[in-house]
C-alpha cells in the first residue's frame, strides 16, 4: 500500500511516571505560581509544570512592565482593591527594590516592576519541599477516564515523562490541559485581540519621560504617523523602575491584517518577526518625535510576543460583558476585578470600558469549573468568559487571585472533586490568607 506522505505516524508508547502529587499545576505564569504556592500552603504536595526555564509567564517572558488590576482610581489616587497573593507579590517587589510604586494613568493605575527581581521572587516562592517544578516541559497527553484526569505526559529535555495527580489546574493561558482532556473550550480567531511585542529602551531621559502624560505621548506619536511612520498604535504604557531605562507596551502586531492565530505555527512565527520589526520602527519614531528619547536604543524585547487572548474555557458559568459593566456580585465569589474592559482591536486606539471609581465585579468560582472533568480547575486568562469580559478579567492581579483560589480549592478537594468544594469554606480560607472579597 502506498505510504501517505501527508502525515507521520507517531508510535504509541509507555511513559514513565516520575512524580505523584496531590495537585498538578500546568503553567507557571501568574495564575500557576499563585495556585502552586497556595495549594502547598494548604498542605498539598504540588507539581508545577512550565514550558520555559523560568516562572512568570507573560509577566517575565513577554514582559508586561506593570501589574494591572491591583488598583482602581478614586479622586485621582490609586486605591488598591485586590489583595491576598497579589498583595504579597506587591510587598515583595517593594521589599527587594523591584518597583517604584503605583503609577496612575487615564482612569486607573498599574504597578511597574523589574523583570529579573520578579523572576527571583518567584524562584524563592516555589523553593519549598512541597513543590516540585519541572521547567522546559510541555504537556502532550492527558490520561482521562470517566471524567477524571489521572495523569499527564510531557516532553522535556531528556524526552518523555509523566506525573500523576489527584487534582489538576490548567493555568496555561491557552487552556491546553482542557483541550487535551477534551473539555469544552471556545476559540474565536475572527475576534481575537491583537498581541504586542514588548520592549525596553536604554539611553532615555527618564526625568523628562516621567512627567509625560499618556495623552501627550499619543499626540507625539500621531505627529510621527502624519510624518509617514506606519505605527499601528499611538497610545500605550511606559514604565520605568531604573534611571535611563523604560519599558514600552505600545506595539500592535498583525498578520495579513488580522490578529495572528496563536495555534498556527506559521502565523505565530510571522508575528514574532513582525513584532521585532515594529520595535525598530517605534525606536526611530520615538527618537525623532518624543522628547527624552533622542539617544534611545533597544535593550531587549520580550522573549516571546504578548498574547492577550486565545482559547477560553466553556465552563459552568460564562462571565459576560454585562457582569463587568454592571459590576455584578456573586454568592460564590473568589476574586475581585476592578480592571476596565481593555480591548485591543483594529485601528490605532484601544477600546476602554471603564468601571466606576472604586467599583468592581466579582469573579465566581463557577467560572473556574469545566464541564466534564470533576478534578480539573482553570485559572488565568483562559477562564470561562466571553470575548468582552475576558478583555477585563485577563490581567495579572486577577490571574494571581484566580490562581490562589484554584490552588486552595484543589487542596481542599480531598477526593479531587473540585465541584464539591464548599464555597463558604473556600472563601473563609481566602480571607484568612489576606484576600478581600468585599473591599
N, C-alpha and C positions, 0 to 999 in steps of 0.2 A: 504494500500500500504506500502511495507517495507520502512523503513527510510534509506536514503542514508547517511551512516556514513562517507563518504569521504569528505563531505562538512558541513559547518554550515551556516544556513540561518541567514542573518543579516536583521533585520526588517527595512523597510523604515520609516523614522521619520522626523518630522519637527524640525529645529534647530533655536533657537532664534538668531536674528541679534543684536549684542551688540555694533556695531560701523559702521559708514559710513565714507568714505574718498574720497578725490579726487584721491589719488594714494595709492594703496596697494602693498607693497613690501614683497615678500616671500623670507626669508633667510636673516640672519643678519651677513653674512660674509663681507669681504672687499667690494664686489660689492654692497651688500644690504645696508650697512651703508652709503656708498657714495651716493647711489640712494635716500635713505630716507632723508638724510640731504640736499642734493642738491634740491630735489623736494620741501621740506619745505622752503628753502631759496628763491624759486621762488614764494612763497605764497600759495602753496598747503597744504591741510590737509592730513596727511600721517598716515597710519597704517603699522607698521613693525612687521612681524611675524617671530619668531625664535624658533626652536625646543629645544635649550639648555637654560641654565639660565644666559647666558652672550653673548655679541656680539664679533664678530671677526672671527667666523667660523674656517677655517683651521689655521688661524694665532694664535688663542688662545686656540683652542680645540686640534688639532693635535700638535700645536706649531711648527712653522717653524724655529724660531730662527733668521731669517733675512728676510728683504723685498727685493725680487728680482724684477728686471725690471725697477728700477729708473735710472740706470746708464749704459752707455757704458764705455769702457776703451779706452782712447786716450793717446798715448805716456806714457802708464803705469799709468795714473792717472784717477780716476773716473770723468766722465763728465755726469752731470745729464741731461736727455732728457725728462723725464716725470714730469709734474708739476700739477697744479690745485689741486684737493682734495688730491692727493697723496703727493704733496709737503707740504700741510697743516699738514698731519699726520707726515711727517718727521720733520717739525718745532716743532710740539707739543712734539714729543719724545725728541728732543734736549732740549726744554724748561723745561721738567719735569725730566731730567736726565735718560731717558729711552733708550739711545743709546750712543755708543762710536764713531759714525761717520762711513762713508762708509769703507768697507773692500775689497780691491782689491784681486782677485784670478783668476787664469787662464787668460782668456781674458775678464773678466767682473768684477763687484763689487756688493756687497749686503750691506744692512743697518741692522746691528744687533739691536735687540730690547728686552726690558724687558716685559715679558708677562703680569704681573699684572699692570704695568704702562699703557700698551696699553689698557687693559680692562677698566681702569678708564678713559682714554681719550675717548673711545667710549661711556661710560656711560654719560659723560658730553656733548658730541656732540648731543646725542638724547634727552637730558633733556631740552626740549622746548615745548611750548604749542601746536605747530602744529604737533607734532609727538606722536603717541600712540604706545607703544611697548607691544607686547604680548609674554612673554617668555614661555618656556615649552609647546609650541603649535605646533602641526603637522597638516598640511592641509590634509584632507581626501577626499574632494569632491569639484568640481568646477561646478558652475552653469553657463552654456554657452548656448546661443541660438542665431542662425543666425550670428555666427561668432563673438559674443561679450560676454565677461565674465561679469556676473552681480554681482557675489559674490563668496566667498569661505567659506566652512565649515571646522572646525578643531576640534581636540580633545585636551583639555587642562587639567590642574589639577582638575577642577571642572566638567569635562565632555565636551559635545559638545557645540560649539557656532559658530557663523558666523559673517562675516563682508561683507559689500557691498562696491563697489568702482566704480570709473569712468575709471581709467586706472590701469593696473596691470604690475608688473615687476617680472620676475622669476629670482631670484638670489640664488637659492637653490644649485647650483653647479651640481646637478643631473638632472636638467630640470624637476623637479617633477610637477610643475604647468603646464608645457607644456604637460606632459604625461597625467595628469588628465583631461586636456582640450581637449585631442585628437589631439593636434598639432604635426606635424611631427618631429620626432627625429631620431637620429642614435645611435646605440649601438652595438659595435663590441667586444664581450668578448674575441675573439681569438687574438686580438691585443692590449688589454689594457696595459697601463703602470703599472708597479708594484708599490704598495704603500710602505710607510715606517712608522715604529714606531719611532717617535722622542723621545729623552730622554735627561735629564740633569744629569751631574755628578758633585758632590762636591769633595773636597779634592784634587783638581787639582793644580799643579804648573803653573798658567797661565802666569807667566813670561817666562817660557820655551815654553809653547804651543803657545804663541803669536808670537814667532819668527819662528814657524814651517811652512814651505811651504806645500801646498797641495800635491805636488809631493813626498815630504819626508814622509808624513803620509801614502801615498799609499805604499811606499817601506816598511815601518814598518809593515803594515797590510798584505802585501804579504809574509813577513817573518813569520807572525803568521799562515797564510794559509799553508806555507811549513812545519810548525811545527805541523800541524794537526788540526788547528782551521777551522771549516767549515763556513767561513764567506762569505755570498753571495755578498758582496760588499766591496771593499777595497779603495774606494775614496769617499769623502763626505765633507760636510760643518761642520766646528767647529766655533761657535760664542761664544763670552764672553762679557758681559757688567758688570760683577761683579768679583772681585778678588776671585780666588779659585773655580769658577763655570763656566762650559762650557755647551753649548747646542750642541747636535750632530744630524745631519741628515745623517745617514750612513747605516741604515738597509735596507734590501730589502726582502719583505715578499711575500711568495708564498704559494699556497695550491695545493698539488698534482702536483707540478712543474709548475703551471700556476698562472697568476695574479688572485687573488680572485675575484669572482663576487660580486660587492657591493650590488646587489639586491637579493642575495641568503642569507637568514639569517644563514644557516648552514655554508656556505663558509665564511661569514663575521665574524662569531663567532670564527671559527678556526683561521682566520687571526689575530684577536686581541690577542688571546692567543699565537700564534706563534711569534707575534711581541715582546711581553714581554719576551718570552723565548730567542729570539735573543739578546735582551738587555743584558741579563745575560752573553751570550757568548762574546759579544763585550766588556763588562766590564772586563772580565778576560783577553781577548786578549790585551786590552789597558794597563792593569796593568803590563802584562809581557813584552810587546814589544814596547810600545810607551813612550818615555821619558816624565816625568811630570805627569804620571798617576799611579804611583806605589801605591799611597794611595787613589786612587779614589773610590767613592761609588756612587750608584744611588740615586739621589734626588727624581726624579719622571719621569714618561713618560707622553706623551700627553694623554688626557682623551679618545681619540679615534685615530685609525690609520689614517695616512695621505693619503687620496685617491687623485691620480693625474688625473684620467680620468674615466668618466662613460658615461652617455648619453650626446649627443651633439645635439643642435638644427639643424634641416634641414631647414635653413632659406632662405630668399630672395637672399642672396649671401653666398656661402660657401667658406671661406678662404682656400687657398691651400698652399702646401709647396712651390710652385713657387712664391706665393705672399710674403712669408717670405724671401726666398733666393734671390729673385730679388729686395728686398726692395721696393716693389710696393707702389706707392702713389695713393690715391683715391680722387675724387672730393667730395665725401660725408664723408670724414674723420672725425672721432670723437675722435680719440686717436692715440698716437704714441707708437709703440712697438719696443724696442731695444734689447729684450732678445733673445738669440740664441735658436735654437731647442734643447731641453733638453729631450731626450727620455730614460726612464728607462726601458729597455727591458731585455732580457735574458743575462746571463753572469754577471761577477762581475763589469764590467765597465758601464759607462754612455755614450750614443751616443750624441755627441755635434755637432751641425751645426752652425757655427759662422757667424754672420753678420760682415760687415766691421767696423773698428774703427769709432765710431760716426755715424754709419749707422742705419737706421730704416725703417720700413714699417708702413703704416697706417692701422688702423682698421676702416672699413667703417660702416656707420650707418646701412646699409642693413644687415650686419651680426648679428645685434641685433633684426631683424624683422622676426617673424614667418610668415608662410603661413597659413591662415585660422582663424586668430583671430586678428581683427583690433584694439583692445585696449590692446594688450599684447606686452611687450618688454622682452628681455632676456639680462642679463649682467653677466659676470663672466666666469668661465672655461667651462660652457656649451654653450657658444656662437656657432654660426654656423661656423664650421671649420672642415677640415678633420683631421685625426689622427695625421699627422706630424705637421700641422700648430698649432693644439691645444697644442702640446708639447712646443711651443714657447709662445703662447698667454695666457696660463693659469695662469701666475704668478701674484703676489699680486699687483704690481704697475699697471698692465694692468686692473686688476679687479676693482681697485679704479677708474681708468679712464673711463672704460665702465659704471660703476655704476653712476658716475657723469653725463655722457652724457644721460643715460637712465632716470635718475631722472628728469633732466631738460626737456627732451623731453616729458615725461609723464605729467609734469606740464604744458607744452606748449599746449598739445593736449586738447583743451577746450572741445571737444565732445568725447574725448577718442580715436580718430582715429590717432594712433601714426604714421601710414604710411603717413599721410598727413602733418606732421610737416615739415616746410620749413627748409631744412638742413642749408642754409646760416644763418638763424636766430639762429638756434641751435649752429652753430659754433661761431657766434658772442657772444652768451651768455656764451659759454665755455671759450672763450678768455677773456671776462670780469671777469670771475671767476678764472683767473690765468692759465688756460690750455694753452699749446703751441703746436700748430699743425704743425709747421714748424720750428723745433729747428735750 
